[in-house]
Amino acid sequence: MKTATLPSLRVAPELRKAAEAVLQEGETLSGFVEESVRRQVEFRYSQQAFIARGLASAEAAQKSEKYIPAEEVLAKLAQRLAQAGKAKPKRNARAK
């Protein structure tokens, strides 16, 4: 596999020092930057897929006309939260 390069990046000296300060043993700054870019790419793919699933789900619900309005869902969640708060005994923050 042929490799490619990422563009050079100018940063403030403070950012470079901060990045160097968190390097793990045997890790290079280049490796750190590569891993950071890799994680951000994976995150953005996941984010795009999440949004696509949500939009598809909303469209399917509207087509089937079998959906619950957001206000109703939030009201039910608030009711569950209130019931859960009543069920648990409150702990005293200060132990005596």
Number of C-alpha atoms within 10 A of each C-alpha: 3 3 4 6 5 8 6 6 5 8 8 7 9 9 11 12 10 10 13 14 10 11 13 10 6 7 11 12 16 9 12 16 13 13 12 11 13 11 12 12 12 11 12 11 12 12 12 12 12 12 12 12 12 12 12 12 12 13 12 13 13 12 10 9 9 9 11 10 8 9 9 10 11 11 11 12 12 12 12 12 12 11 11 11 11 10 9 8 8 8 7 7 6 5 5 4
